[in-house]
Amino acid sequence: MSQFMFVTDLDNTLVNHGTEDDKALQELNQRLSQHRQEYGSKIVYATGRSSVLYYQLAAEKKLIEPDALVVAVGTEIYINSSDNVDRDWSAQIATGWNRNAVVSITDKFNELKSQPDTEQRPFKVSFFLEESASERILKKIETESQKCGLNIKLIYSSGIDLDIVPRNSDKGQAMQFLRQKWKFVAEQTVACGDSGNDIALFAVGKERGIIVGNARPELIQWHSENPADNRYLAKNTCADGILEGLKHFGFL
């Protein structure tokens, strides 16, 4: 056994909202805590949630304290329970980002419904967008943003959530940033996810990947179109699937 860096999405990956039975989550928490204590492993949560909504979930599901918290789809990193966002990461993703310009473009589309104020962040503008209109609207936003020379990325997931973020920020690049900061090689790093905004975790490099058995169609489709030996599709769901994948890769 040796140390590794564990990175996981929260909703419908680590946390199963469909059941009150959290036995698998409790087992995973216990195994990860023990591994961190004995080998110096690092635990990272990478979520689309804001820090406000993260803390609500952490209290509700009794999540263990992470070594780093990546929130707002990779646009903010908090290390060692700090209340202050990591400045190095913020500086890295700020280039070419103009939030006001993004808002002025998106104001043109009635199909975009703003997500709650807690989810609007300095480096993220978020909407609800119905799947039926998504392809058309996303193309129009891309075209408008290119005309304005904006350096942005559109992340559409779960058939409803649209996040607009700086092009050089997402969960995967945040993971790479932390991996390099803590000096973990890709083979010592494992990422877990279930939906479209987790593709960045699996596409960024050679890190090990665990796709939980309840993954959404957009992630399953991407996985089948981009096969890789360093990625594992679990049969079990949520924390059970993560345990299955960690054993598959020999981390536990």
N, C-alpha and C positions, 0 to 999 in steps of 0.2 A: 504494500500500500504506500502511496505517496500523495503529496498534496495536489489538489486540482482546483480550478476556478469553476464554480457552478453558477450558471446564469439562467434565470428562468422568468418567463412571462408569468403573470398572476392569474387573471380571470380565465377560467376553463382550461388552465394548464396546471399550475400548482394548486389552485383552489377550484373545487367543484361546487358550483352554485346549485346544482340539481339535487343535492342530498345533504342531510344533516350529519351523515356518518363520515367523520373525518379521520377514521382509523389509519388510512394510508398516509394522509398528511401528517398525522402525529408520528407515525413510524419514520417517515422521511425526515421530518424535523429533528427527531432524535438521532438518526444516523448522521445527518449533516452536521449537527452540533458537535457530536462526538468526533467526527472526522476533522472538523475545524480545530477542536481542542488538541487532538493528538498529532495532527500533521500540518497544521497551519493552512488548511484549505480556505478559500474565500467564497462567500455567498453574495450573489448579486441578484436583485430583483429588477427586471426590465419591463416596465408597464406603460401602457398608453394613458393610464390615469395620471391626474395631477397629484402633487404631494398631499393635498387636502383629502382627496378620495382614497389615496393609498393608506393614510393613517386610519381612516374609517374601517377599511378592509382588514388591516393589520390587527386592530383591536377586536373586530368581530370574529376573525378566524385564528386568533392567537398565533400570528406568524412570528418566527424567530427574527431577531434583529439582524439585518444584512450588514455586510462590510461596505457595500455601496448600494445606493438606490438610484436607478436610472428611471426617470419619470417623463411624462409628456412625450411619449414615443421617441425617446432618446435625446431630447433637446436639453435636458437638465440632469446633472449628476451631483449627488450628495454623497460624500465619503465619510465613513465612521460616524454616522448619526449627526453629522454637522447640519445646522440650520441654513448654512450658506452654500449656495451653488458653487461647484468647482469652477474657478475663474479661468483656468487653462482651457477647459473644454468650451466654455462660453466664448472665449476669444477665438478658438479654432473654428467654430461654426458661424461666427458673426459675419464673415466676409460675404459681401454681396446680398445680405439679407435686408429687406426693407419692409417692415410689417405694415406700415401705412399704405404702401403701394399694393400689397397683397389684399388688404381689406377693401381698397377702392375698386379692385378688379372683381372681387367676389360679390360686392354690393350689386353688381349688374344681374345676378342670377337669382330669380325668385325660388328656384328649386332648392337652393341651399338654406337650410334652417340652422341657425347658430346653436352650438352646444352651450351648456351653462357657463356662466362667467368663470367658475373655478377652472374650467378646461381651456380657457383662452390664456395663453402664456406668452412671455416675451418673444420666444422663438417658435410659437405654434399658434396657428389659427384653425379652429375646428368647427366642423359642421355635421349635421345629419343630411344624408343625400340618399334618396330612394334608389334602389338598384336599377329599376327600369329606366331612370334618367341618367344613370352614372356615366355610361360610356360617352354619351353626347356632351354632357357638361364638363367632364374631365378634359376632353379634347379642346373644348372652347377655352377653358382656364389655361391650359398649356399654351395655346396659341397666343392669348392675350399677354401671358407672363413673358413669353419669348419676345414679343413686340416691345415690351418695357425693359427687356434685358435683366429680368429678375432671375436670381440663382436659387430656384426653389424645387422642392420635390413634393409630389402628391402621393399620399399613402391612403389607399382606400381599402377598408377591411370590414369583415362581418356583414357585408351587404347593406351597410348603413353609415359607417363612420368615415368621414373624410378629414384627414389632418394635412395641413399645408405647413411644411417645415423647410429650413435651409437645406440645400442640396447635399451638403457634406455632413448631414446629421441624420442618424436613425439609430435603432437599437443595436444594429451590427457594428456600426462605427464607434458607438459608445463602448461596446464590449471590447473592441480592439484597443481603444484608448486605455481602458482599465487593465487589460491584459499586458500591454506594454509598460504601463506604470508600475505594475506589480511583478513584472518579469516572468510571466507564464508563457510557455510556448503553446502553439495552437493545439498540439496533441494532449496538453494538460488542461484544456478548456472544453467545457461542454455547455451547450445552449439548448433550452427546451421551449417549445411553443406550440400554438394551436391555430393561428389565424394569419391573415394576409400581412398584418404589420410585423409578424415574426419572420417573414421571409428574409428580411435583412440580416437576422441572426445566422441564418443558414447559408446565405449567399456570399457573405463577406470574405471568407477564407477557408482554412482547413480545420477549423475547430470542429469537435464532435457535435453532432446534432441529434436531439431526440424530439420526434414529432409524436405527440400523444395520440392515443387511439381514437379520441373524439374530435380530431382536427377538422377544421372547416374545409369545404370543397375547394376553395381557392388555394389553400396550402397543399392539399393532397394533389391537386392538378399540377401545381408548380413542382412538387417533389417528383412526380412521375415523368415530367418533361425534362427534369434536370437531375437524373440519378447520380448518386455519389456514395462511395464506400464509407465515408466518414459520417453518414447520416443514418439514423435508425427510426423506422416507423413502428411504434409500439402497438401491441394488440390491446393492452389495457388503457383505461382512461385516466386523465389528470395525474394525481400524485402516484397512483398505482403504475401508470405508464412511465413516469419518470424513474421510479424504482427499477422497473423492468429494463429501461434503457441504460441506467447507471451500472447495472449488473452486466448487461450485454457488453459494455465497453470496458468492464473491469475496474471501474472507479470505486465500486462498493463490493 
